[in-house]
Amino acid sequence: MLIGLQALEKRMSQSHEKYEYIQSELYKTRAGYGGELEYDRYMKEVRTDYPHAILHDLYLQHEGVYFQIDSLFITPDTLIISEVKNIADKIMITENPIQFIKQSIDGKRKVFRSPITEVERKIHFLRKWLQLRKVESEVKGLIAFAHNNEIIIEAQPKIPIMTTYEAPAYFRSLVPSEKGMDQKGIMKLAQDLATAHRDFIPIPLLTRYRVEKHEIRGGVFCVKCEFAAVMKWKSLRWECTTCGTRELHSHETTINEWFMLMPEHLTNRGFCEFTGLTNRHTAKRMLARSNTQKRGRGRGIKYSPLSR
């Protein structure tokens, strides 16, 4: 999602009516990802007297429903889902009704979607996933804020709330049942979960944000230029028209961006139009050697990402 939003931002005109909104979406997504990485770093400090496993950024499916888990901590008798929030503002949690409110430095308040609801949904589907595989472990959750926020809680919800740096101590304090899984059982479950993981492929972003194809800029961009400089295919290499960098595989990033942005399949003709290539045979060879799968024949050939 972050990579897709970065691609969309650089391909949109700054005068586009949705440019500032896309920038705000990119900012939030980048902040959320940064918060998860910070949580991952803290979790490296976890040392316990009981066997455990940790899985980060897990994306599972149960009966057609997909759910993403920021971090999953597996103990002998319990699986704990961590929902990580990267919000720098003051956080207030009211009791009746339960609301999460963030207050900025200038005093403005805004209600945001309850992380409790998000965690409860994930607990529900992970329990179903485990039941289907006859795993009897309990599933719980916690909410971790990635900043050292001032957090005011009227009444502690049933799901623990803490900052990310407090999480290692929380996990060290747990006392699992001696009748739970041993190290071998935990590692088998962790491996089963990792095997069931699927890379998250978001809805094509042009569809999601209602942006038309003609409103974004095509081209293969130079990764070494600070601004999005277009490259041209010349003498069997992509050459930057600004800095002169020459590379062979720059089009592969453009192909990946197409799949994240565009609602339709990629065709040879569409690839030529998007990249500026004039030779369809060159385009065909590039697509054949890229991380794509081909369907159809002749002029009806379409390309899509390899299934993962």
SERO-4910 file (N, C-alpha, C, O; in steps of 0.05 Angstrom, whole numbers):
BEGIN
 pado doro    nc1    nc2    nc3   cac1   cac2   cac3    cc1    cc2    cc3    oc1    oc2    oc3
  Met    A     17    -24      0      0      0      0     17     25      0     12     44    -14
  Leu    A     38     24     16     56     47     17     70     52     -9     72     74    -19
  Ile    A     80     30    -21     94     32    -47     75     42    -69     82     59    -85
  Gly    A     50     32    -68     30     41    -87     23     70    -85     20     84   -105
  Leu    A     20     80    -60     14    108    -56     37    126    -65     34    148    -75
  Gln    A     62    116    -60     85    132    -69     85    134   -100     91    155   -111
  Ala    A     78    112   -113     77    112   -142     55    130   -152     58    145   -172
  Leu    A     32    130   -139     10    147   -147     16    176   -143     11    193   -161
  Glu    A     29    183   -121     36    211   -115     55    222   -137     51    244   -147
  Lys    A     75    207   -143     95    217   -162     84    219   -191     95    233   -207
  Arg    A     62    204   -196     51    204   -223     28    224   -226     17    227   -248
  Met    A     20    236   -204     -2    256   -205      9    284   -208     30    290   -197
  Ser    A     -6    301   -221      0    329   -222     -6    342   -195    -26    335   -182
  Gln    A     11    360   -186      7    373   -160    -18    391   -161    -28    399   -140
  Ser    A    -28    397   -185    -52    413   -187    -78    396   -188   -100    406   -188
  His    A    -74    369   -187    -98    351   -187   -114    356   -161   -103    360   -140
  Glu    A   -140    355   -164   -158    361   -141   -154    341   -118   -160    348    -95
  Lys    A   -143    317   -123   -140    297   -102   -111    294    -94   -104    276    -78
  Tyr    A    -94    311   -104    -65    308    -98    -60    311    -67    -45    295    -56
  Glu    A    -71    331    -55    -66    335    -26    -78    312    -10    -66    304     11
  Tyr    A   -101    301    -18   -113    279     -4    -95    254     -6    -91    240     13
  Ile    A    -84    249    -30    -66    226    -34    -41    230    -17    -31    211     -5
  Gln    A    -31    255    -15     -8    260      2    -14    254     32      2    243     46
  Ser    A    -38    261     40    -46    255     68    -49    225     73    -41    215     94
  Glu    A    -59    210     53    -61    181     55    -33    169     56    -28    150     71
  Leu    A    -15    180     40     12    170     40     26    176     67     40    158     77
  Tyr    A     21    199     78     32    206    104     23    187    126     39    177    142
  Lys    A     -3    181    126    -14    163    146     -4    135    143      3    121    163
  Thr    A     -2    126    118      7     99    113     37     96    121     45     76    133
  Arg    A     53    116    114     81    116    121     85    116    151    102    102    162
  Ala    A     69    133    165     70    134    194     62    107    207     75     98    226
  Gly    A     41     95    196     33     69    207     54     48    203     59     32    221
  Tyr    A     66     47    180     87     28    175    111     33    193    123     14    203
  Gly    A    118     59    197    140     66    214    135     56    243    153     47    257
  Gly    A    110     59    252    103     50    278    106     20    282    115     10    302
  Glu    A     98      5    261    101    -24    262    131    -32    263    138    -51    277
  Leu    A    148    -18    247    176    -24    248    188    -19    275    205    -34    285
  Glu    A    179      3    288    189     10    315    181    -12    335    196    -20    352
  Tyr    A    156    -21    332    146    -43    350    163    -68    346    170    -82    365
  Asp    A    169    -74    320    185    -98    314    212    -96    328    223   -116    338
  Arg    A    224    -72    328    250    -68    341    249    -73    371    266    -86    383
  Tyr    A    228    -63    384    225    -68    412    221    -97    418    230   -108    439
  Met    A    206   -111    401    201   -139    406    226   -157    404    225   -180    414
  Lys    A    247   -147    392    272   -161    392    284   -163    420    301   -180    425
  Glu    A    274   -146    438    285   -147    465    271   -168    483    280   -173    505
  Val    A    250   -181    472    235   -199    488    252   -225    494    260   -239    476
  Arg    A    256   -230    520    269   -254    529    251   -266    551    245   -252    571
  Thr    A    241   -290    547    223   -302    566    233   -328    577    251   -341    566
  Asp    A    221   -336    600    228   -362    612    212   -385    599    217   -408    605
  Tyr    A    194   -378    582    177   -398    568    182   -397    538    191   -376    528
  Pro    A    177   -418    524    181   -418    494    160   -400    481    138   -398    490
  His    A    168   -386    460    150   -369    446    159   -365    417    181   -373    410
  Ala    A    142   -353    401    148   -346    373    134   -319    368    114   -313    379
  Ile    A    146   -304    349    135   -278    342    134   -277    311    153   -282    297
  Leu    A    111   -269    301    107   -265    272     97   -236    268     79   -227    281
  His    A    110   -222    250    103   -194    244     89   -193    217     96   -207    198
  Asp    A     70   -174    215     56   -168    189     45   -193    176     53   -200    153
  Leu    A     27   -206    190     15   -231    180    -11   -225    167    -28   -211    177
  Tyr    A    -15   -237    143    -40   -232    128    -53   -259    121    -42   -275    106
  Leu    A    -75   -264    134    -88   -291    132   -116   -288    120   -127   -267    117
  Gln    A   -126   -312    112   -153   -313    100   -169   -336    113   -158   -358    117
  His    A   -194   -330    120   -211   -351    131   -239   -349    118   -253   -329    121
  Glu    A   -246   -369    103   -272   -371     89   -277   -345     72   -299   -334     73
  Gly    A   -256   -337     58   -259   -314     40   -255   -287     53   -256   -266     39
  Val    A   -251   -286     79   -247   -261     93   -217   -258     99   -205   -276    111
  Tyr    A   -205   -236     92   -177   -231     97   -174   -213    121   -190   -194    126
  Phe    A   -153   -218    137   -148   -202    161   -118   -200    165   -103   -220    161
  Gln    A   -109   -176    172    -80   -171    175    -74   -167    204    -88   -153    219
  Ile    A    -51   -178    213    -43   -177    241    -16   -163    241      4   -173    229
  Asp    A    -14   -140    256     11   -126    257     33   -143    269     56   -144    259
  Ser    A     27   -156    292     46   -173    305     31   -195    321     11   -189    334
  Leu    A     41   -219    319     28   -242    334     49   -255    352     70   -264    342
  Phe    A     42   -256    378     60   -268    398     47   -295    406     25   -295    415
  Ile    A     62   -316    403     52   -343    408     65   -354    433     90   -357    434
  Thr    A     49   -359    454     59   -371    479     49   -400    480     34   -409    462
  Pro    A     57   -416    500     47   -444    501     17   -446    501      6   -466    492
  Asp    A      2   -427    513    -27   -430    514    -43   -407    502    -68   -409    501
  Thr    A    -30   -387    492    -45   -363    482    -31   -351    457     -6   -350    456
  Leu    A    -47   -341    439    -37   -324    417    -47   -296    422    -71   -291    426
  Ile    A    -28   -277    421    -35   -249    428    -31   -232    403     -8   -230    393
  Ile    A    -52   -219    394    -51   -201    371    -45   -173    380    -58   -162    397
  Ser    A    -24   -161    369    -17   -133    375    -27   -116    352    -20   -121    329
  Glu    A    -42    -95    359    -51    -75    340    -34    -50    346    -37    -38    367
  Val    A    -18    -42    327      1    -20    331    -10      6    318    -18      6    295
  Lys    A    -11     27    334    -20     53    324      2     74    327     14     77    348
  Asn    A      7     88    305     28    109    305     15    136    305     12    148    284
  Ile    A      7    145    328     -7    171    331      8    188    351     12    179    374
  Ala    A     17    211    343     34    228    360     18    245    379     30    257    398
  Asp    A     -8    247    375    -24    265    391    -30    253    419    -25    230    424
  Lys    A    -41    270    436    -52    261    462    -76    243    457    -93    250    440
  Ile    A    -77    221    471    -99    202    467   -117    201    492   -107    199    514
  Met    A   -143    203    487   -162    201    509   -182    178    502   -192    177    479
  Ile    A   -187    161    521   -205    139    517   -228    141    537   -224    138    561
  Thr    A   -252    147    526   -275    151    544   -288    124    550   -283    104    536
  Glu    A   -304    124    571   -316     99    581   -343     93    569   -348     70    560
  Asn    A   -361    112    569   -389    106    561   -400    129    544   -409    149    555
  Pro    A   -399    126    518   -390    102    503   -360    102    501   -347    122    505
  Ile    A   -349     78    494   -320     76    490   -313     91    464   -321     83    443
  Gln    A   -297    111    467   -287    126    444   -258    132    446   -247    137    468
  Phe    A   -244    131    423   -216    139    422   -214    167    410   -223    171    387
  Ile    A   -203    185    424   -201    213    415   -172    222    415   -158    218    435
  Lys    A   -164    234    394   -137    245    393   -138    276    394   -155    288    381
  Gln    A   -121    288    409   -120    317    412    -93    327    404    -73    320    415
  Ser    A    -93    345    383    -68    356    373    -58    378    391    -71    386    410
  Ile    A    -34    388    385    -21    408    401    -38    433    403    -39    447    424
  Asp    A    -53    440    382    -69    464    382    -96    460    396   -113    478    395
  Gly    A   -100    436    408   -125    431    423   -148    419    408   -169    413    419
  Lys    A   -144    416    382   -166    405    365   -169    375    371   -149    360    372
  Arg    A   -194    366    374   -199    338    380   -213    324    357   -228    337    342
  Lys    A   -207    299    354   -219    283    332   -222    254    341   -203    242    352
  Val    A   -246    243    337   -251    215    344   -239    198    321   -244    204    298
  Phe    A   -225    177    328   -215    159    308   -226    130    313   -235    124    335
  Arg    A   -225    114    292   -237     88    293   -225     71    316   -200     71    320
  Ser    A   -242     58    331   -233     44    354   -215     21    348   -223      2    333
  Pro    A   -190     21    358   -172     -2    354   -183    -27    367   -177    -49    359
  Ile    A   -200    -23    388   -212    -47    402   -229    -62    382   -228    -87    381
  Thr    A   -245    -48    367   -262    -61    347   -245    -76    326   -252    -99    318
  Glu    A   -223    -64    318   -205    -76    299   -193   -102    310   -193   -123    297
  Val    A   -184   -101    335   -172   -124    347   -192   -146    351   -186   -170    346
  Glu    A   -216   -139    360   -237   -159    365   -244   -174    339   -249   -198    339
  Arg    A   -245   -159    317   -250   -172    291   -228   -193    285   -234   -215    276
  Lys    A   -203   -185    289   -181   -203    282   -180   -227    301   -173   -249    293
  Ile    A   -187   -222    327   -188   -244    346   -209   -265    336   -204   -289    337
  His    A   -232   -255    328   -254   -272    319   -245   -290    296   -249   -314    297
  Phe    A   -232   -278    276   -225   -294    252   -201   -312    257   -199   -333    246
  Leu    A   -182   -303    275   -160   -321    281   -170   -345    297   -160   -367    293
  Arg    A   -189   -341    315   -200   -364    329   -213   -384    310   -209   -408    313
  Lys    A   -228   -374    291   -240   -391    271   -218   -406    255   -221   -430    249
  Trp    A   -197   -392    248   -175   -404    232   -163   -426    249   -157   -448    238
  Leu    A   -159   -422    275   -146   -442    292   -165   -466    296   -157   -489    296
  Gln    A   -191   -460    300   -211   -482    305   -212   -501    281   -214   -525    285
  Leu    A   -210   -489    257   -211   -506    233   -187   -525    232   -189   -546    220
  Arg    A   -165   -518    246   -141   -534    246   -138   -549    273   -117   -559    279
  Lys    A   -160   -548    289   -161   -562    315   -139   -553    334   -127   -570    349
  Val    A   -133   -527    334   -115   -515    353   -131   -502    375   -148   -485    369
  Glu    A   -127   -510    400   -144   -501    422   -133   -477    438   -145   -470    458
  Ser    A   -113   -464    429   -101   -441    443   -121   -418    444   -136   -414    426
  Glu    A   -120   -403    466   -136   -378    469   -124   -357    451   -100   -357    445
  Val    A   -141   -338    443   -132   -315    427   -139   -289    442   -163   -285    449
  Lys    A   -120   -272    447   -125   -246    460   -112   -224    443   -101   -229    422
  Gly    A   -114   -199    453   -103   -177    438    -92   -156    456    -97   -155    480
  Leu    A    -77   -138    444    -68   -114    458    -65    -91    438    -62    -96    414
  Ile    A    -65    -67    448    -62    -43    431    -37    -28    440    -34    -22    463
  Ala    A    -19    -23    421      6    -10    428      8     16    411      6     16    387
  Phe    A     13     38    425     17     64    412     47     68    409     63     65    427
  Ala    A     55     75    384     84     76    377     98    100    387    123    102    386
  His    A     84    120    397     96    144    408     93    143    439     77    128    449
  Asn    A    110    158    452    107    161    481     84    181    487     89    202    498
  Asn    A     60    172    479     37    190    482     29    195    511     34    178    528
  Glu    A     16    217    514      1    221    539    -26    207    534    -41    214    517
  Ile    A    -31    186    550    -56    170    546    -73    172    571    -64    165    593
  Ile    A    -97    182    568   -116    185    590   -139    165    586   -153    167    566
  Ile    A   -141    147    605   -161    126    602   -181    128    625   -173    125    648
  Glu    A   -207    132    619   -227    134    640   -231    107    654   -234    106    678
  Ala    A   -232     86    638   -234     59    649   -219     40    631   -224     40    607
  Gln    A   -202     24    643   -185      6    626   -203    -14    611   -217    -30    624
  Pro    A   -202    -14    585   -217    -33    569   -207    -62    574   -186    -65    586
  Lys    A   -222    -81    565   -214   -109    570   -189   -117    554   -176   -137    560
  Ile    A   -183   -101    533   -159   -106    518   -137    -87    528   -142    -63    528
  Pro    A   -114    -96    536    -93    -79    547    -84    -58    527    -83    -63    503
  Ile    A    -79    -34    537    -69    -12    521    -42     -2    533    -41      2    557
  Met    A    -22      1    516      4      9    526     20     22    503     11     23    481
  Thr    A     44     32    510     62     42    489     80     19    480     82     -2    493
  Thr    A     92     22    457    107      0    445    131     -8    463    137    -32    464
  Tyr    A    143     11    476    167      4    492    159    -12    517    176    -24    530
  Glu    A    133    -12    525    124    -27    548    118    -56    541    116    -73    559
  Ala    A    114    -62    515    106    -88    507    125   -111    515    116   -131    525
  Pro    A    151   -108    512    169   -130    520    165   -138    549    165   -162    556
  Ala    A    163   -118    567    159   -124    596    132   -138    600    130   -156    617
  Tyr    A    112   -130    584     85   -144    587     88   -173    579     77   -190    594
  Phe    A    101   -179    558    104   -207    549    121   -223    569    117   -247    573
  Arg    A    142   -210    580    159   -224    599    144   -231    625    151   -250    638
  Ser    A    123   -215    631    108   -220    656     88   -242    654     77   -250    675
  Leu    A     82   -252    630     62   -272    627     71   -299    640     95   -305    639
  Val    A     52   -314    650     58   -340    662     39   -360    648     17   -365    658
  Pro    A     48   -372    626     31   -391    612     27   -417    627     42   -424    645
  Ser    A      6   -431    620      0   -457    632     21   -478    625     31   -478    602
  Glu    A     28   -494    644     48   -515    638     37   -537    620     52   -554    610
  Lys    A     10   -537    616     -2   -557    600     -4   -549    570    -15   -563    554
  Gly    A      7   -526    564      6   -516    537     26   -528    518     39   -549    525
  Met    A     30   -516    495     48   -526    475     77   -524    484     84   -506    499
  Asp    A     94   -543    475    122   -541    480    135   -525    457    121   -517    438
  Gln    A    161   -522    457    175   -507    436    169   -518    408    165   -503    389
  Lys    A    169   -544    406    165   -557    380    137   -551    370    133   -545    346
  Gly    A    117   -552    388     90   -546    380     86   -517    372     72   -512    352
  Ile    A     99   -499    386     97   -471    380    109   -465    352     98   -451    336
  Met    A    133   -477    347    146   -473    322    130   -485    298    130   -473    277
  Lys    A    117   -507    303    100   -518    282     77   -500    276     70   -495    252
  Leu    A     64   -489    296     41   -471    292     51   -446    278     38   -436    260
  Ala    A     74   -435    287     85   -411    274     91   -416    245     85   -399    228
  Gln    A    101   -440    239    107   -447    211     82   -449    194     81   -441    171
  Asp    A     61   -461    206     35   -464    192     23   -436    186     12   -432    165
  Leu    A     26   -418    205     16   -391    201     32   -376    180     20   -363    162
  Ala    A     58   -379    181     75   -366    160     70   -377    133     70   -363    113
  Thr    A     64   -404    131     58   -416    105     31   -406     94     28   -403     70
  Ala    A     12   -401    113    -14   -392    105    -15   -362     97    -34   -352     85
  His    A      7   -347    104      9   -319     98      7   -314     68     19   -329     53
  Arg    A     -7   -293     61     -8   -284     33     -1   -255     31    -10   -239     48
  Asp    A     16   -247     11     22   -219      8     -3   -203      3    -21   -212    -12
  Phe    A     -5   -180     15    -28   -163     12    -28   -148    -15     -9   -134    -20
  Ile    A    -48   -153    -31    -50   -139    -56    -75   -120    -55    -97   -130    -56
  Pro    A    -71    -94    -52    -93    -76    -48   -110    -73    -73   -101    -79    -95
  Ile    A   -134    -63    -70   -151    -55    -93   -134    -36   -110   -121    -18    -99
  Pro    A   -135    -39   -137   -121    -19   -154   -126      9   -145   -150     17   -142
  Leu    A   -105     25   -140   -109     50   -127   -124     71   -144   -136     89   -132
  Leu    A   -123     68   -170   -139     87   -186   -169     82   -181   -185    101   -181
  Thr    A   -176     57   -177   -204     51   -170   -211     60   -142   -231     72   -137
  Arg    A   -193     54   -123   -197     61    -95   -201     91    -91   -219     99    -76
  Tyr    A   -185    107   -105   -186    136   -101   -200    151   -124   -200    175   -125
  Arg    A   -212    135   -142   -228    147   -164   -212    167   -180   -220    190   -185
  Val    A   -189    158   -189   -172    174   -207   -172    161   -234   -170    136   -236
  Glu    A   -174    177   -255   -175    166   -282   -147    161   -293   -128    174   -285
  Lys    A   -145    141   -310   -119    133   -321   -105    156   -335    -81    159   -332
  His    A   -120    172   -350   -108    194   -365    -98    217   -346    -84    235   -355
  Glu    A   -105    215   -321    -98    236   -302    -70    231   -289    -60    248   -274
  Ile    A    -59    208   -294    -32    202   -283    -11    201   -305    -17    196   -328
  Arg    A     13    206   -297     35    208   -315     48    180   -320     54    166   -301
  Gly    A     52    173   -345     66    148   -352     96    152   -351    106    174   -345
  Gly    A    110    131   -358    139    133   -360    154    115   -341    143    108   -320
  Val    A    178    108   -348    197     94   -330    214    115   -317    227    131   -330
  Phe    A    213    116   -290    226    138   -275    254    129   -265    258    106   -258
  Cys    A    272    148   -265    299    144   -255    298    143   -224    288    162   -212
  Val    A    309    122   -212    309    120   -183    331    137   -170    330    141   -145
  Lys    A    350    147   -185    372    162   -174    367    192   -174    381    207   -160
  Cys    A    347    201   -189    341    230   -189    322    237   -167    304    221   -160
  Glu    A    326    260   -155    309    268   -132    280    272   -142    261    266   -127
  Phe    A    277    283   -166    250    287   -177    245    265   -198    264    254   -209
  Ala    A    220    260   -205    213    238   -223    221    244   -251    206    256   -267
  Ala    A    246    237   -258    256    241   -286    250    216   -303    255    194   -294
  Val    A    241    221   -327    234    199   -345    258    188   -359    277    203   -366
  Met    A    259    161   -362    280    148   -376    271    139   -404    247    134   -408
  Lys    A    290    138   -422    284    129   -450    300    103   -455    322    100   -446
  Trp    A    287     85   -471    301     61   -479    320     67   -502    311     75   -524
  Lys    A    346     63   -497    366     71   -517    390     52   -515    402     49   -494
  Ser    A    397     40   -538    420     22   -539    419      1   -518    439     -3   -503
  Leu    A    396    -13   -516    392    -36   -498    394    -29   -468    399    -46   -451
  Arg    A    389     -4   -462    389      5   -434    368     28   -430    362     42   -449
  Trp    A    358     30   -406    342     54   -399    361     76   -391    378     73   -374
  Glu    A    358     99   -404    375    122   -399    360    145   -389    340    154   -401
  Cys    A    369    156   -366    355    179   -354    361    204   -370    385    210   -376
  Thr    A    341    219   -378    344    243   -394    355    266   -377    362    287   -388
  Thr    A    356    263   -351    365    284   -333    394    280   -324    411    297   -327
  Cys    A    399    256   -312    426    252   -300    443    233   -316    467    230   -311
  Gly    A    431    220   -337    447    203   -354    451    175   -344    464    159   -358
  Thr    A    440    168   -321    442    140   -311    431    120   -331    410    125   -344
  Arg    A    445     98   -334    436     77   -353    432     51   -337    450     42   -323
  Glu    A    409     39   -340    402     14   -326    386     -4   -344    374      4   -363
  Leu    A    388    -30   -337    375    -50   -354    346    -57   -345    329    -62   -362
  His    A    342    -57   -319    316    -68   -309    298    -47   -297    280    -54   -281
  Ser    A    301    -22   -303    284     -1   -291    254     -5   -297    238      4   -281
  His    A    248    -18   -319    219    -22   -326    205    -41   -306    180    -40   -305
  Glu    A    220    -57   -291    207    -76   -273    192    -61   -251    170    -70   -242
  Thr    A    203    -39   -241    189    -23   -221    163    -12   -233    142    -11   -220
  Thr    A    164     -3   -259    141      8   -272    119    -13   -275     95     -7   -273
  Ile    A    127    -38   -281    107    -60   -284     93    -64   -257     69    -67   -256
  Asn    A    109    -65   -235     97    -69   -209     78    -46   -202     57    -51   -190
  Glu    A     85    -22   -210     68      1   -204     42     -1   -220     21      7   -211
  Trp    A     44    -11   -245     19    -15   -261      0    -32   -246    -24    -26   -244
  Phe    A     10    -55   -236     -8    -74   -222    -20    -62   -197    -43    -69   -190
  Met    A     -6    -44   -184    -17    -31   -160    -37     -9   -166    -55     -3   -151
  Leu    A    -33      4   -189    -49     28   -196    -73     21   -214    -95     32   -210
  Met    A    -68      5   -234    -88      2   -256   -109    -20   -251   -102    -41   -241
  Pro    A   -134    -14   -258   -155    -34   -254   -156    -56   -275   -168    -76   -271
  Glu    A   -142    -52   -298   -143    -72   -319   -117    -87   -321    -96    -79   -310
  His    A   -118   -110   -335    -94   -126   -340    -74   -110   -357    -82    -92   -372
  Leu    A    -49   -118   -355    -28   -105   -371    -26   -120   -398    -25   -144   -398
  Thr    A    -26   -105   -419    -22   -116   -446      4   -105   -458     15    -85   -448
  Asn    A     13   -117   -480     37   -107   -493     33    -78   -502     50    -61   -499
  Arg    A     10    -73   -513      4    -46   -523      3    -26   -500     14     -4   -501
  Gly    A    -11    -34   -478    -12    -16   -455     15    -11   -443     21     11   -434
  Phe    A     32    -31   -442     59    -28   -432     75     -8   -449     89      8   -438
  Cys    A     72    -10   -476     86      8   -493     77     37   -488     93     55   -487
  Glu    A     50     40   -486     40     67   -482     49     79   -455     54    103   -453
  Phe    A     50     62   -435     56     71   -408     86     78   -404     93     96   -390
  Thr    A    103     62   -418    132     66   -415    144     83   -436    167     93   -433
  Gly    A    130     87   -459    142    103   -481    158     86   -500    171     96   -518
  Leu    A    157     59   -497    170     41   -516    156     43   -544    132     45   -545
  Thr    A    172     41   -565    160     42   -592    162     15   -606    150     11   -627
  Asn    A    178     -3   -595    181    -29   -607    166    -51   -591    174    -57   -568
  Arg    A    145    -62   -603    129    -81   -588    143   -107   -582    137   -121   -562
  His    A    163   -114   -599    179   -138   -594    197   -135   -569    200   -153   -553
  Thr    A    208   -111   -566    224   -105   -542    206   -107   -518    214   -118   -497
  Ala    A    182    -96   -520    163    -96   -497    156   -125   -490    154   -132   -467
  Lys    A    151   -142   -511    144   -170   -506    166   -184   -491    160   -200   -473
  Arg    A    191   -180   -499    214   -193   -485    216   -184   -456    221   -200   -438
  Met    A    212   -158   -452    213   -148   -424    192   -160   -407    197   -168   -384
  Leu    A    167   -162   -417    145   -173   -401    150   -203   -396    143   -213   -374
  Ala    A    161   -217   -416    165   -246   -413    186   -252   -391    185   -273   -378
  Arg    A    205   -233   -388    227   -238   -368    221   -226   -341    237   -227   -323
  Ser    A    198   -213   -338    191   -200   -313    174   -219   -296    166   -241   -304
  Asn    A    168   -210   -271    154   -226   -252    123   -225   -258    108   -215   -242
  Thr    A    116   -236   -281     88   -236   -290     80   -264   -299     97   -281   -305
  Gln    A     54   -268   -301     43   -292   -313     27   -284   -337     12   -264   -336
  Lys    A     29   -299   -358     16   -293   -384     -8   -310   -389     -8   -334   -384
  Arg    A    -29   -297   -398    -54   -311   -406    -63   -302   -434    -60   -279   -441
  Gly    A    -73   -321   -449    -84   -315   -475    -63   -320   -497    -42   -330   -492
  Arg    A    -71   -312   -521    -54   -317   -545    -54   -293   -563    -72   -276   -563
  Gly    A    -32   -290   -578    -30   -269   -598    -35   -242   -586    -24   -234   -566
  Arg    A    -52   -226   -600    -58   -199   -591    -75   -198   -566    -78   -177   -554
  Gly    A    -86   -222   -559   -103   -223   -535    -87   -229   -509   -100   -234   -488
  Ile    A    -61   -230   -511    -45   -237   -487    -47   -215   -466    -45   -191   -472
  Lys    A    -52   -224   -441    -53   -206   -419    -34   -215   -397    -29   -239   -394
  Tyr    A    -23   -196   -382     -4   -202   -361    -15   -194   -334    -28   -173   -331
  Ser    A     -9   -210   -314    -17   -204   -287      5   -212   -268     23   -227   -276
  Pro    A      5   -203   -242     26   -210   -224     26   -240   -219      5   -253   -220
  Leu    A     50   -252   -214     51   -280   -207     36   -284   -181     38   -269   -162
  Ser    A     20   -306   -180      5   -312   -156     25   -319   -134     44   -334   -138
  Arg    A     19   -309   -109     36   -315    -86     20   -326    -64     31   -333    -43
***
